[in-house]
Amino acid sequence: MAPLKPAAGSGPGVDPRAALILVDLQVDFLPGGALAVPGGDEVVPLANRLAAGFRNVILTQDWHPRGHISFASTHAGRAIYDMIDLPYGRQILWPDHCLQGTPGAAFAPGLEVPHAQLVVRKGHHKAIDSYSTFYEADRTTPTGLAGYLRERGIDTVYLAGLALDFCVSWSAVDAARHGFTTYVIEDACRSIDVDGSLAAALADMERVAVRRLAAADLLA
C-alpha cells in the first residue's frame, strides 16, 4: 500500500504554523514489545491518517544506551516499576527497552510518514531518563525541539502516540509552558496507567491548559 501523502486542502494541519508530533511509535511499545502499551498498535494507522493532513510532522524516538539509569536491571535488587530517588527526582524503573540500534527501538511496522521533517531522539543520556520531547527528566536539559519549532515559525502543536500518561503528557505540558498552543489527540494515544499515572497526567495537562480533542475533529 502506498504511503499517504500530506493533504493540500483545508484544515489545521495545512497551517505552516502548526505541527503534529508523533511520540515514540516504536516496536518496544507495541504489543509483544519490551515495554508494551496496551493497544499501542492501534495508534499506528490513525497516526498515518493524521500525518497525511499535516504539512509539518515530527517523530520522536526513545533511544537508550545499555545500562540506562531508568532500567530496573541497572539497579541490583530492584524490580520493574519500583520507584527510586535519583539526583533529578523520583524515577520509576522500567524493563530494558528501546536500546540504541536494536529492532525494539525501530519505528513501528506500518508507520508511513515519509514527509516527517525531524526525528527527535531522547533518553540517550545514560544518567537521565527522558519522557518529554522538550526536556530530559531533570527538567533542565533541553532536546532542542522548542528552538526548532520557533525557528520554523510554529506556534501550535498537536500530539499523539505512546504513552499518554508519560511521554505524551510530559511533552504536552512542556509545550504549553513554552507558550505553544497545545492539543493532545486523545484517541490517537494509549496509556500504561501505573499507580494512577493516567489521572495524574490528565490533571497536569489541565493545569497548563492543554486542550484535548479527538482524531475525528481533524479528519472530518
Disulfide bonds with the S-S distance in Angstrom:
none
